[in-house]
């Protein structure tokens, strides 16, 4: 009886896994397979917008590779500009433990948006505290 239960449980788990993985593996984004999105595929603080070609009904998210000791993202949306700001503190001298961080932007109306990424170092011993200032274009269809 116990063997039968374990066999049924194993088959059920395999079926659930195969069903959930099948839906992800077909969606490509700039040569990145979404369910295969790996830490090694991204540079530190590099952003990936998902889904790749969103429409106004999609929940839009930003994936970023961070060290793990950064602050949470401060997100602001004003018209067609999306501010994406994160603070770091190089004085902490903590080891970098790379991880992927997801920030949900949500649904946006049809149009062309500019996502302005800013990474600022809180270290008061440096003369230029802006580590990264970059702009990404996000086009929402429908």
N, C-alpha and C positions, 0 to 999 in steps of 0.2 A: 504494500500500500504506500509506504514511504517513498519507494523508488518511482512509482507511478506519479505521485505528486511532484517530485523533483523533475521528472521528465516533462510533465505538462508545464511546469513553471519555466523551465529552460526554453521550451519551444515558444511559449508566450513572449518571453523577453526577446528572443531572437526576432520574432515577427514584429514586435513593436519597434525594435531598433532598425530593422531593414525598412520599415515604412517611414520612419522619421528621417533617416538619412537620404532616402531617395528623392525627397523634395528639395533638398539643399544642393545636391551635387550638380544640378543642371544650370544653376545661376552663376554666370561668369561676370567678373568686374575687373576690367583692365588686366586681364590674364591672371587674376587671383581667383581661385576656386573658393567660394565662401566657406564651405565647411572644411576647407583645407587652409584657411587663413592662419598662417603661422607667425609666431613672434619674429622668426628670422627673416621673414619676407618684408618687414617694415623697418625703416630707420627710426631712431629715437625721435619722438615728437612728430612723426609723419602721420598725416590724417588720411583716412579712407571714408568716403561717404557711402552709405548704404540706404536703400538700394541704389544701384548704379544709375538707373534712368528713372527717377521717381515721378509719380504723378501726384495730383492733389489729394488722392485718397491714401497714399502711403505714409507710414510713420518713418520719418527720416532719422537716421542715427549717424553719429560720427565715431569711428573707431580710431584710437590713438595709442601708439606704443609709448609707455612712460616707464620711469625707473621705479615708481612705487612710493616715492616720498614727496610727490608733488601735491599741491592743493587740488581741491575739486575745481571743475571748470565753472567759470562765471559766464553764463550765456545770456546774451541780450539780442533782441530782434527789433530793429527800427526800420520800418519800410522794407526795402529789399537788401538791407545790410544785416548780417548776422555776426555779432561780436562773439568770439570764442577766446577767452582769456584764462590763462593758467599761471600760477605763481610757483616758483621753486626757490629753494634757499641753499646755495652752494656752500654756505658756512657750516651746514650740518655735517658735511663730509660723509654721508651715509653711503654704503655700497649700493650700486645700481642693481636692482633685481627686476629685470624687464618683465612687464606685464601689459596686457591689452586693457584699455579702459574704454567704456562705451558711454557716450552722452547722447540722450535722445533729444532731438530738436522737435520732433512731432510732425504734424501735417502742415504743409505750406500751400498757399494758393499758387495757381499757375503763374509762371514768370521766371525771370533770371535773377538769381540772388548772388551776392558776394559774401562769402564766409571769410572773415578776417581773423586769422589766428595770431595771437600774441602770447609769447611765453616770456615772463618777466622774472628776473633773479632778484630776490630780496636782500642779497648780500650788499651791505652798505660800503664795502671796501672796493667795489668795482666802479668804474666811471660810466659805463653804458649798461644799464640794467636790462635792456631788451635783448633777449637771446635770439628770439625768432619773431619775425613779423612777415606773414605770408598771406596771400589772398587766393582763395579757391573759388571758382565759379560753379554754382549749382543751378541747373536748369530743371524746373518742375513743369511737366507737361499736363495737359487736360485741365 
